[in-house]
């Protein structure tokens, strides 16, 4: 019979007693270890052994777990809440792990908020699931041999990225298996809406954590042959015969409340070069079309209404970029947002020449609908560096705004016809060979309001988005491995 050593976070006896009782219900549980940080009390819990730790996800803690892993499996719980397993759920996890010869298994579960219980499905792990915030749920069951092997290969001591480092190392040699069955319940502490969570990784308060995560991910890319050195193709900017130096591209559907502001912010730009605005009005029905037509006397505005009805945001971008009057540089503006001032276009275009890049990403400020700054404030994506940005891009979920592209390259690559992740896919693709330039001055105001596409997504939609971005990363990871082999 396979056996398990369980490792659970410990603050005090009351906090763990129900979790411990539940674990003892399974005959497969061999030992229960309490991971006690500096805030833990001196309470003794019968039948459990205490391990003093400095951080739950540190490398030192991972090594301590490995040193105590003398059973077949390691069960690690990552929350300080009460964990409740379903009937024979632990046995089910062991069976799947054994049958699949998995390095780690994780499962769908239930979230408990107050007296309400809701489904919390997770997604399948794949090669491109490199986000350090990939949601496995709070229960990870490792093959002890795989865990110990990974711990033996730790080369960097992390305070925050130890568990992430272990997971990446296990995934290099073993399969991480998703059990799509609801096997346990725990308390959900983060009850924010989806739109409030998506910027956590660029919150300046988390910068130290992000630096460690980047180091761990970069080492993983080197281990699997996907790391790219900071060597880039040079661009001469002489392809094509462009009437305009720059075009602002705005795909829009049913944004009557914001489209006028977006258009005005473009037409107010002051430049010493010729530019235009291409608005792709994707069959709006709420008056947006008529609002755009209010500006028809300005010859810089090109108003395109597609003749087909299968276009996402990416498809609209393709229409704009392949328009004969598209400029040498195509610059993004979402229909919800505005440029900060009349200098944004000049700043973005100058960056192409100054940094010799095929794509430029700016810095934006989060605002409410009335353009007052809101948390987390300025999003500068400092995790992007010229030396390692394109490697770190495989770990994070976005690159920033506004995004601008050298049109000849964008016409070759083409934009995925989706309404989520299309810009991220382009960033990964461009950065494989070309430098991506950065502007660290605020040039863009990103308005957060109830109609944002990601403002309040249910878990099924969030999972679909994350699965797609992981797929984008998987494709790019494979392409980079092949790219390195063919050098």
C-alpha positions in Angstrom: 0.0 0.0 0.0 1.4 3.4 -1.0 1.9 5.9 1.8 1.9 9.7 2.2 3.8 12.2 4.3 1.6 15.3 4.7 3.0 18.8 5.1 0.6 21.6 6.2 1.2 25.2 7.3 0.9 25.8 11.0 0.0 28.8 13.1 -1.7 27.3 16.1 -3.5 24.2 17.2 -7.0 25.5 16.5 -6.0 26.4 12.9 -4.9 22.9 12.0 -6.9 20.5 14.2 -9.8 19.9 11.7 -7.3 19.5 8.8 -5.2 17.0 10.8 -8.3 15.0 11.8 -9.4 14.8 8.2 -5.9 13.5 7.1 -5.9 10.9 9.8 -9.1 9.5 8.4 -7.1 8.0 5.5 -5.1 4.9 6.1 -2.6 6.0 3.5 -1.3 8.9 5.6 2.0 8.0 7.2 3.1 11.1 8.9 1.9 14.7 9.3 4.4 17.5 9.6 3.5 21.0 10.7 5.3 23.8 8.8 5.7 26.4 11.5 6.9 29.9 10.7 8.0 32.7 13.0 4.3 33.5 13.9 3.5 30.0 15.0 2.6 29.3 18.6 4.3 26.6 20.7 1.2 24.4 20.7 1.8 20.7 20.4 -0.5 18.7 18.1 -0.7 15.0 19.0 0.7 12.7 16.3 2.3 15.6 14.3 5.9 16.6 14.0 6.8 20.3 13.8 9.3 21.7 11.3 10.4 25.2 11.8 10.6 27.2 8.6 11.3 30.8 7.5 8.9 30.9 4.5 6.3 28.5 3.2 7.5 28.6 -0.4 11.3 29.1 0.2 14.0 26.8 -1.1 15.0 26.0 2.4 11.5 24.7 3.2 11.5 22.6 0.0 14.8 21.0 1.1 13.4 20.3 4.6 10.3 18.6 3.0 12.6 16.5 0.8 14.6 15.5 3.8 11.5 14.2 5.6 9.9 12.6 2.6 10.4 8.9 3.5 7.0 7.8 2.2 5.8 7.2 -1.4 4.2 10.6 -1.8 4.5 14.1 -0.5 1.2 16.0 0.1 1.7 19.7 0.4 -1.1 22.0 1.5 -0.4 25.7 0.7 -3.1 27.5 2.7 -3.6 28.3 6.4 -7.3 27.4 6.3 -9.2 24.3 7.1 -8.9 21.6 4.4 -11.6 19.1 4.0 -11.2 16.1 1.6 -14.1 14.3 -0.1 -14.8 10.6 0.5 -11.7 8.6 -0.5 -10.3 11.6 -2.2 -6.7 11.0 -0.9 -7.0 7.4 -2.1 -8.1 8.6 -5.5 -5.2 11.0 -5.8 -2.8 8.2 -5.0 -4.4 5.9 -7.5 -4.2 8.4 -10.3 -0.7 9.4 -9.4 0.3 5.7 -9.5 -1.6 4.7 -12.6 -0.3 7.8 -14.6 3.2 7.5 -13.2 2.9 11.3 -12.5 5.5 13.5 -10.9 2.6 15.5 -9.3 -1.2 15.4 -9.3 -3.6 18.2 -8.5 -7.4 18.4 -8.6 -10.5 20.4 -9.1 -12.1 21.4 -5.8 -14.7 23.5 -4.1 -14.2 27.0 -2.7 -16.0 27.9 0.5 -16.9 31.6 1.1 -19.0 32.0 4.2 -21.8 29.4 4.0 -21.6 29.1 0.2 -19.7 26.5 -1.7 -18.8 26.9 -5.3 -17.0 24.9 -8.0 -13.3 25.8 -8.5 -12.1 23.8 -11.6 -8.5 24.2 -12.6 -6.8 23.6 -16.0 -4.4 21.1 -17.5 -0.7 21.8 -17.1 1.3 22.0 -20.3 4.9 22.9 -21.3 3.9 26.5 -21.5 2.3 26.7 -18.1 5.2 28.7 -16.9 3.3 31.3 -14.9 4.4 31.3 -11.3 0.7 32.0 -10.4 -0.6 29.0 -12.3 -3.6 27.8 -10.2 -3.1 24.2 -9.0 -5.4 24.6 -6.1 -4.1 24.4 -2.6 -3.3 20.6 -2.6 -0.2 19.3 -4.4 0.6 15.6 -4.3 4.1 14.8 -5.5 5.8 11.5 -6.1 8.3 11.6 -3.3 11.1 10.4 -5.5 10.4 13.1 -8.1 10.3 15.8 -5.3 13.5 14.7 -3.8 15.2 14.5 -7.2 14.1 18.1 -7.9 15.2 19.3 -4.5 18.6 17.8 -5.1 18.9 20.0 -8.2 18.3 23.3 -6.4 21.1 25.6 -7.4 19.7 28.9 -6.1 18.3 29.7 -2.6 15.0 31.6 -2.9 12.8 33.1 -0.2 9.7 33.2 -2.4 10.3 31.1 -5.5 11.3 27.8 -3.9 8.1 26.0 -4.6 7.9 27.4 -8.1 11.5 26.2 -8.7 10.6 22.7 -7.5 7.5 22.6 -9.7 9.5 23.6 -12.8 12.2 21.0 -12.0 9.7 18.2 -11.5 8.0 19.2 -14.8 11.3 18.8 -16.7 11.3 15.1 -16.2 7.8 14.1 -15.0 4.2 14.8 -16.0 2.0 17.1 -13.9 -1.5 15.5 -14.0 -4.8 17.4 -13.5 -7.5 15.2 -12.0 -10.7 16.8 -13.2 -12.7 15.6 -10.3 -13.8 17.6 -7.2 -11.7 16.1 -4.4 -11.6 18.6 -1.6 -12.9 21.9 -0.2 -11.1 24.9 1.3 -11.8 28.4 2.2 -11.3 31.1 -0.5 -9.7 34.2 0.9 -9.2 36.2 -2.3 -12.8 37.2 -3.2 -11.8 40.0 -5.5 -13.3 40.2 -9.0 -11.1 38.9 -11.9 -10.3 42.5 -13.1 -8.9 43.3 -9.7 -6.5 40.4 -9.6 -4.9 40.5 -13.1 -2.4 43.2 -12.2 -1.0 41.6 -9.0 2.2 40.6 -10.8 3.1 44.2 -11.7 2.3 45.6 -8.2 5.5 47.4 -7.0 5.0 45.8 -3.6 5.6 42.4 -5.2 8.8 43.4 -7.0 11.1 41.3 -4.8 9.0 38.2 -5.4 9.0 38.8 -9.1 12.8 39.1 -9.4 13.1 35.7 -7.8 10.4 34.2 -10.0 12.2 35.5 -13.1 15.5 33.9 -12.0 13.8 30.5 -11.5 12.0 30.7 -14.8 15.1 31.8 -16.7 17.1 28.9 -15.3 14.3 26.5 -16.4 14.4 27.9 -19.9 18.2 27.3 -20.0 17.6 23.8 -18.7 15.1 22.9 -21.5 17.0 24.7 -24.3 14.5 27.6 -24.8 16.6 30.5 -23.3 17.4 33.3 -25.8 20.5 35.4 -25.5 20.1 39.2 -25.9 21.1 39.1 -29.6 18.6 40.7 -32.0 18.0 41.2 -35.7 18.8 44.7 -36.9 16.1 46.7 -38.6 16.7 49.3 -41.3 13.1 50.6 -41.4 13.2 50.9 -45.2 10.7 48.2 -46.2 7.6 49.3 -48.1 6.5 52.7 -49.4 4.4 54.2 -46.7 2.3 57.4 -47.1 2.0 57.7 -43.4 4.6 57.4 -40.7 2.2 56.0 -38.2 -1.4 54.7 -37.9 -3.3 54.4 -34.7 -5.5 51.2 -34.8 -8.7 51.1 -32.8 -10.9 48.0 -33.0 -14.3 48.7 -31.5 -17.7 47.2 -30.9 -20.5 48.8 -28.9 -18.4 51.4 -27.0 -20.7 54.4 -27.3 -19.6 55.7 -23.9 -15.9 55.8 -24.6 -15.2 55.8 -28.4 -15.4 59.6 -28.7 -12.8 60.1 -26.0 -10.5 57.6 -27.7 -10.8 59.3 -31.1 -10.3 62.8 -29.7 -7.1 61.7 -27.9 -5.7 60.5 -31.2 -6.7 63.5 -33.3 -5.2 65.8 -30.7 -1.7 64.4 -31.2 1.1 66.9 -32.1 3.7 65.4 -34.5 6.2 66.4 -37.1 5.2 63.4 -39.2 2.1 62.3 -41.0 -0.3 60.0 -39.2 -3.8 58.7 -39.4 -6.4 56.8 -37.4 -7.9 53.6 -38.5 -11.1 52.6 -36.6 -12.4 49.1 -37.3 -16.0 49.3 -36.3 -16.9 45.6 -35.7 -20.7 45.8 -36.5 -21.7 48.0 -33.6 -25.3 48.3 -32.7 -25.4 50.8 -29.9 -24.7 54.1 -31.7 -20.9 53.7 -31.8 -21.0 53.8 -35.6 -22.8 57.1 -35.6 -20.4 58.5 -33.0 -17.4 57.6 -35.1 -19.1 59.3 -38.1 -19.2 62.6 -36.1 -15.5 62.9 -37.0 -15.8 62.0 -40.7 -14.8 65.5 -41.7 -11.2 64.9 -40.4 -9.4 63.3 -43.4 -7.1 61.5 -40.9 -9.9 59.2 -39.8 -10.5 56.0 -41.8 -13.7 54.3 -40.7 -13.8 50.6 -41.6 -17.0 48.5 -41.2 -16.1 44.8 -41.9 -18.1 42.9 -44.4 -17.7 39.7 -42.4 -19.0 38.8 -39.0 -16.3 36.4 -37.7 -13.7 38.9 -36.6 -12.4 39.2 -33.1 -10.1 42.0 -32.0 -7.2 40.3 -33.7 -9.1 40.0 -37.0 -10.0 43.7 -36.8 -6.3 44.5 -36.3 -5.5 42.5 -39.5 -8.0 44.6 -41.4 -6.4 47.8 -40.2 -2.8 46.7 -40.6 -3.4 45.4 -44.2 -5.2 48.6 -45.2 -3.3 50.3 -48.0 -3.1 53.5 -46.0 -1.7 51.9 -42.8 1.4 53.7 -41.8 5.0 52.4 -41.2 4.2 51.9 -37.5 0.9 50.6 -36.2 0.1 51.8 -32.7 -2.6 50.4 -30.4 -5.4 52.2 -28.6 -8.3 50.3 -27.0 -11.7 51.8 -27.5 -12.0 52.2 -23.7 -8.8 54.1 -23.2 -7.1 57.4 -24.2 -3.5 58.6 -24.8 -2.2 60.6 -21.9 -1.4 63.8 -23.9 -0.6 65.1 -27.4 3.0 63.7 -27.3 2.2 59.9 -27.1 2.6 59.2 -30.8 5.8 61.1 -31.1 7.3 59.3 -28.1 6.3 55.9 -29.4 7.6 56.4 -32.9 10.9 57.9 -31.7 11.5 54.8 -29.6 11.6 52.6 -32.8 14.5 54.5 -34.2 16.3 55.1 -30.9 16.1 51.5 -29.8 16.1 49.8 -33.2 13.2 47.5 -32.4 10.3 45.9 -34.2 7.8 46.5 -31.4 7.5 49.2 -28.7 5.6 48.9 -25.4 4.8 52.0 -23.4 3.8 52.7 -19.7 0.2 53.2 -18.7 -1.7 54.5 -15.6 -4.8 52.8 -14.3 -7.7 55.1 -13.9 -11.4 55.0 -13.2 -14.0 55.9 -15.8 -13.4 59.6 -15.1 -9.6 59.2 -15.6 -8.7 59.5 -11.9 -5.8 57.3 -10.9 -6.7 54.1 -9.1 -4.6 51.2 -7.6 -2.2 49.9 -8.6 -1.5 53.2 -10.3 1.4 53.3 -12.9 2.1 50.0 -14.7 5.6 50.2 -16.1 6.4 46.5 -16.5 9.9 46.9 -15.2 10.2 43.1 -15.3 10.9 43.7 -19.0 14.7 44.3 -19.5 16.6 44.5 -22.7 18.8 41.6 -21.4 16.1 39.2 -20.3 12.7 40.6 -21.2 11.9 38.1 -23.9 12.7 35.2 -21.6 10.7 36.6 -18.7 7.8 37.2 -21.1 7.1 33.5 -21.0 6.4 33.7 -17.3 4.1 36.7 -17.1 0.6 37.3 -18.6 1.1 40.6 -20.5 3.6 43.1 -21.7 1.9 46.5 -21.2 0.4 49.3 -23.2 0.3 50.9 -25.6 1.8 48.4 -28.0 3.2 49.5 -31.3 4.6 47.5 -34.2 6.7 47.9 -37.3 4.1 47.3 -39.9 6.1 45.2 -42.4 6.9 42.6 -39.7 3.4 42.7 -38.3 2.0 42.0 -41.8 4.2 39.0 -42.1 3.4 37.6 -38.6 -0.3 38.5 -38.7 -2.5 38.8 -35.6 -4.4 35.8 -34.2 -8.1 36.3 -34.7 -9.1 36.2 -31.1 -10.4 38.8 -28.6 -8.0 37.8 -25.8 -4.3 37.2 -25.8 -3.7 38.2 -29.4 -1.3 41.0 -28.3 0.6 38.7 -26.0 1.0 36.2 -28.8 2.5 39.0 -30.9 4.9 40.1 -28.2 6.3 36.6 -27.8 6.6 36.1 -31.5 8.3 39.4 -32.2 10.7 39.0 -29.3 12.0 35.7 -30.6 14.1 37.6 -33.1 13.6 41.3 -32.6 14.2 43.7 -29.8 11.1 45.1 -28.1 11.6 48.7 -27.1 10.3 50.2 -23.9 9.0 53.6 -23.0 8.9 54.2 -19.2 7.1 57.5 -19.2 3.3 57.3 -18.8 1.8 57.7 -22.3 -1.5 55.9 -21.9 -4.5 56.0 -19.6 -6.2 52.6 -19.1 -9.7 53.1 -17.8 -11.2 50.4 -15.6 -15.0 50.3 -15.5 -17.8 47.7 -15.5 -17.8 47.1 -19.2 -14.1 46.1 -19.5 -13.8 42.7 -21.2 -12.0 41.3 -18.2 -13.7 43.2 -15.4 -15.7 40.4 -13.8 -15.2 37.0 -15.4 -16.5 33.7 -14.0 -14.0 30.9 -13.4 -14.9 29.1 -16.6 -14.0 32.1 -18.7 -10.9 32.9 -16.7 -9.8 29.3 -17.2 -10.4 29.5 -20.9 -8.3 32.6 -21.1 -5.5 31.1 -19.0 -5.5 27.9 -21.0 -5.2 29.8 -24.3 -2.3 31.9 -23.0 -0.6 28.8 -21.7 -1.1 27.3 -25.2 0.5 30.4 -26.7 3.5 29.9 -24.4 3.7 26.2 -25.3 3.9 27.0 -29.0 6.4 29.7 -28.4 8.5 27.5 -26.1 8.7 24.8 -28.8 9.5 27.4 -31.4 12.4 28.8 -29.4 13.8 25.3 -28.7 13.8 24.7 -32.4 15.2 28.1 -33.1 18.2 27.4 -30.8 18.8 24.1 -32.4 18.8 25.6 -35.9 21.3 28.4 -35.1 
